[in-house]
Amino acid sequence: MLLILNLIRDDVGNTKFQGGYMSEQIEYETMEFDVVIVGAGPSGLSAAIKLKQLNNELNVVVLEKGSEVGAHIISGALFEVRALEELFPNWKELNCPVSLKVSSEQTMWFDDETHAKPVAQSLIPKPMHNKGNYIISLGNLCKWLAEQAENLGVEIFPGFSAIETVKDKNNQVIGIKTGKMGIDKQGNKKDSFVESMLLLAPVTLICEGARGQIAKQLISDYKLDKGRDPQHFGLGIKEQWKIKPENHKLGHVEHGAGWPLSENDCTGGSFVYHIEDNQIVLGLITDLNYANPHISPYDEFQRFKQHPHIKQLLDGAQRLVYGARTIAKGGPQSLPKMHFPGGLLLGCSAGTLNAAKIKGTHTAMKSGIEAAIVIHDGFKLDKPVKHLAFFTHQFSKSWAYKELIIQRNFAPSIHKWGAWLGGAYSFIDINLFKGKLPWTFHDKVPDHLTLQPADRCDQIQYAKYDGVISFDKPSSVFLSNTNHEEDQPCHLVLTDVSVFSKINLPLYHEPAQRYCPAGVYEVVGEDQKLQINAQNCVHCKACDIKDPTQNITWTAPEGGGGPNYPGF
Ligand SMILES: Cc1cc2nc3c(=O)[nH]c(=O)nc-3n(C[C@H](O)[C@H](O)[C@H](O)COP(=O)(O)OP(=O)(O)OC[C@H]3O[C@@H](n4cnc5c(N)ncnc54)[C@H](O)[C@@H]3O)c2cc1C
């Protein structure tokens, strides 16, 4: 659809924007900035901070769909400080919430439901070593980064979702449109109605994290993924527990692979990090290229907790928080072109995560820093839009891109040969040849095309939840503090409602009811109807990625809705 653009300046110089789709004409309030940033995660905030450090005169705004900065942030999180050090060389003096150093580490191979053994650390691919890294709450780090940004004069608008870009007649992005507020389920205006606003700027940075809705649209509009491998994803499910002091080892980190995922030819890995106050965070990342539609990543995680090696840790423990989010892990082969007319895709919106390290925060921050340098130069040269094209070269020279290249074969080799053989290959490729072997593996099959018909796959009978270590989805979602205004249009949009009864149910027994970790999709009643409980959505984006027909589009709900993770 063509957006009609008409800028009008009033007597006092304020800009009003009249626009609309086809015949509908709407007058929008506008605000103008030098740089508009979508997403207050590590990449967006690092870009904002660096921009203001380089030129305090620039007007920079950051939009965040969470009710506050950090509300939607979920991460392990083991943190490499390299980018933070570049941003704030004196970060240790600034009360930065990065203080718990990794004290010891172990990697486990889970053979089956009863056996697990440690793997010698010397056999683990080097990027997975964590000496010198910190265990942090990424939510708290983002809050701290937001404070630093505001001190520098960045405007941060939490509770505002960007729903699409605004383009000019030359098909160049000139800003974003925020979502409307106060629309009921049927699409009628409520008393609380607030129209969308336009935030306009010569430069727009898209920093939405993995599978951003605007990034997805831009990648398609500008064919930014032409000639690249499809992006690949994992679904990370994480919990925070308070455990008995005698089971706790402050600063200890443990990664694992094998069971339970290996039982169904699925790959991914687990993590357990011991943080302050006798708490641990533990999680399981399930690669979303699995074939068996009966797999439920949520239930795989519940099984994982029943392994004796994990169960003994949780003896007498209390679960505090639950959350889920996808990660983009395809590596540099899957990285789309990060530059588009009028802006850049940064961090996990593009896919800068280092899968071998299972870390994406430091590389996301670095992409923001490099973007700021290019944008600053562009403004100095008085050609901010044109100069953006230089970003690709700038980022490719950075240490972040170089480390992505070294580990480029990690994810595809695991996809090809499984965790054990793929891990062994990665040890040779990365530890012995430092990523210099003259070939690059590819995985050309997008995650939504890997599912096999349900009748051809083994049925999986997951055990009943015990309510002690394993729990049902509603009680888990409760611990994510998820909250949405109920009377609003469903933000999970089906392109064609008949796909459910024609394809998804008969062929795949509707996999959404199993891959969604929040119980959003249910098949109910004798006549087997699809029910979408949108208010449960924790914004993980798994449905947008894994639906076999790509019939589900995740769109941002009314701003402020979603999980409210407390320092996750
Ligand atoms: C379970 C799990 C464990 C992980 N463990 C680690 C780890 O140990 N170490 C590590 O380094 N990395 C880890 N990662 C990866 C790391 O979290 C990401 O690489 C990093 O957060 C990416 O930063 P980002 O700025 O690109 O995106 P994000 O951190 O995802 O931030 C994006 C922000 O944008 C907001 N947003 C999105 N769309 C919109 C919109 N349309 N309008 C307004 N706001 C919007 C979101 O609410 C969010 O606040 C883990 C990830 C997961 C899911």
The ligand as an SDF file (V2000), in Angstrom:
LIG
                    3D

 53 58  0  0  0  0  0  0  0  0999 V2000
   17.3780  -17.1540   26.7920 C   0  0  0  0  0  0  0  0  0  0  0  0
   18.4610  -16.2790   26.2470 C   0  0  0  0  0  0  0  0  0  0  0  0
   19.7430  -16.3520   26.7680 C   0  0  0  0  0  0  0  0  0  0  0  0
   20.7420  -15.5360   26.2710 C   0  0  0  0  0  0  0  0  0  0  0  0
   21.9800  -15.5810   26.8570 N   0  0  0  0  0  0  0  0  0  0  0  0
   22.9200  -14.7010   26.4930 C   0  0  0  0  0  0  0  0  0  0  0  0
   24.1410  -14.6290   27.1910 C   0  0  0  0  0  0  0  0  0  0  0  0
   24.3750  -15.3770   28.1520 O   0  0  0  0  0  0  0  0  0  0  0  0
   25.0490  -13.7080   26.7900 N   0  0  0  0  0  0  0  0  0  0  0  0
   24.8120  -12.8480   25.7430 C   0  0  0  0  0  0  0  0  0  0  0  0
   25.6730  -12.0070   25.4420 O   0  0  0  0  0  0  0  0  0  0  0  0
   23.6640  -12.9150   25.0510 N   0  0  0  0  0  0  0  0  0  0  0  0
   22.7190  -13.8040   25.4030 C   0  0  0  0  0  0  0  0  0  0  0  0
   21.5060  -13.8260   24.7400 N   0  0  0  0  0  0  0  0  0  0  0  0
   21.3350  -12.9720   23.5480 C   0  0  0  0  0  0  0  0  0  0  0  0
   21.1230  -11.5040   23.9270 C   0  0  0  0  0  0  0  0  0  0  0  0
   20.0500  -11.3920   24.8320 O   0  0  0  0  0  0  0  0  0  0  0  0
   20.8540  -10.7100   22.6580 C   0  0  0  0  0  0  0  0  0  0  0  0
   21.8560  -10.9610   21.7290 O   0  0  0  0  0  0  0  0  0  0  0  0
   20.7970   -9.2100   22.9280 C   0  0  0  0  0  0  0  0  0  0  0  0
   19.8320   -8.9200   23.8960 O   0  0  0  0  0  0  0  0  0  0  0  0
   20.4850   -8.4660   21.6180 C   0  0  0  0  0  0  0  0  0  0  0  0
   20.3440   -7.0950   21.8500 O   0  0  0  0  0  0  0  0  0  0  0  0
   19.4380   -6.2060   20.8760 P   0  0  0  0  0  0  0  0  0  0  0  0
   19.5850   -4.8080   21.3140 O   0  0  0  0  0  0  0  0  0  0  0  0
   19.7380   -6.5370   19.4810 O   0  0  0  0  0  0  0  0  0  0  0  0
   17.9390   -6.7180   21.1080 O   0  0  0  0  0  0  0  0  0  0  0  0
   17.0490   -6.9480   22.4400 P   0  0  0  0  0  0  0  0  0  0  0  0
   17.9080   -7.1660   23.6400 O   0  0  0  0  0  0  0  0  0  0  0  0
   16.0780   -8.0170   22.0920 O   0  0  0  0  0  0  0  0  0  0  0  0
   16.2950   -5.5800   22.6340 O   0  0  0  0  0  0  0  0  0  0  0  0
   15.2990   -5.1390   21.7570 C   0  0  0  0  0  0  0  0  0  0  0  0
   14.4240   -4.1280   22.4900 C   0  0  0  0  0  0  0  0  0  0  0  0
   13.5720   -3.5160   21.5230 O   0  0  0  0  0  0  0  0  0  0  0  0
   12.2380   -3.4880   22.0000 C   0  0  0  0  0  0  0  0  0  0  0  0
   11.3610   -3.5220   20.8190 N   0  0  0  0  0  0  0  0  0  0  0  0
   11.2420   -4.5250   19.9220 C   0  0  0  0  0  0  0  0  0  0  0  0
   10.3970   -4.1890   18.9400 N   0  0  0  0  0  0  0  0  0  0  0  0
    9.9600   -2.9460   19.2210 C   0  0  0  0  0  0  0  0  0  0  0  0
    9.0570   -2.0520   18.5590 C   0  0  0  0  0  0  0  0  0  0  0  0
    8.4630   -2.3930   17.4060 N   0  0  0  0  0  0  0  0  0  0  0  0
    8.8050   -0.8460   19.1310 N   0  0  0  0  0  0  0  0  0  0  0  0
    9.4140   -0.4800   20.2990 C   0  0  0  0  0  0  0  0  0  0  0  0
   10.2800   -1.3010   20.9590 N   0  0  0  0  0  0  0  0  0  0  0  0
   10.5590   -2.5030   20.4160 C   0  0  0  0  0  0  0  0  0  0  0  0
   12.1350   -4.7370   22.8670 C   0  0  0  0  0  0  0  0  0  0  0  0
   11.0620   -4.6280   23.8030 O   0  0  0  0  0  0  0  0  0  0  0  0
   13.5140   -4.7650   23.5330 C   0  0  0  0  0  0  0  0  0  0  0  0
   13.5340   -4.0130   24.7120 O   0  0  0  0  0  0  0  0  0  0  0  0
   20.4800  -14.6380   25.2050 C   0  0  0  0  0  0  0  0  0  0  0  0
   19.1820  -14.5550   24.6650 C   0  0  0  0  0  0  0  0  0  0  0  0
   18.1890  -15.3610   25.1860 C   0  0  0  0  0  0  0  0  0  0  0  0
   16.7880  -15.2390   24.6230 C   0  0  0  0  0  0  0  0  0  0  0  0
  1  2  1  0
  2  3  1  0
  2 52  2  0
  3  4  2  0
  4  5  1  0
  4 50  1  0
  5  6  2  0
  6  7  1  0
  6 13  1  0
  7  8  2  0
  7  9  1  0
  9 10  1  0
 10 11  2  0
 10 12  1  0
 12 13  2  0
 13 14  1  0
 14 15  1  0
 14 50  1  0
 15 16  1  0
 16 17  1  0
 16 18  1  0
 18 19  1  0
 18 20  1  0
 20 21  1  0
 20 22  1  0
 22 23  1  0
 23 24  1  0
 24 25  2  0
 24 26  1  0
 24 27  1  0
 27 28  1  0
 28 29  2  0
 28 30  1  0
 28 31  1  0
 31 32  1  0
 32 33  1  0
 33 34  1  0
 33 48  1  0
 34 35  1  0
 35 36  1  0
 35 46  1  0
 36 37  1  0
 36 45  1  0
 37 38  2  0
 38 39  1  0
 39 40  1  0
 39 45  2  0
 40 41  1  0
 40 42  2  0
 42 43  1  0
 43 44  2  0
 44 45  1  0
 46 47  1  0
 46 48  1  0
 48 49  1  0
 50 51  2  0
 51 52  1  0
 52 53  1  0
M  END
$$$$
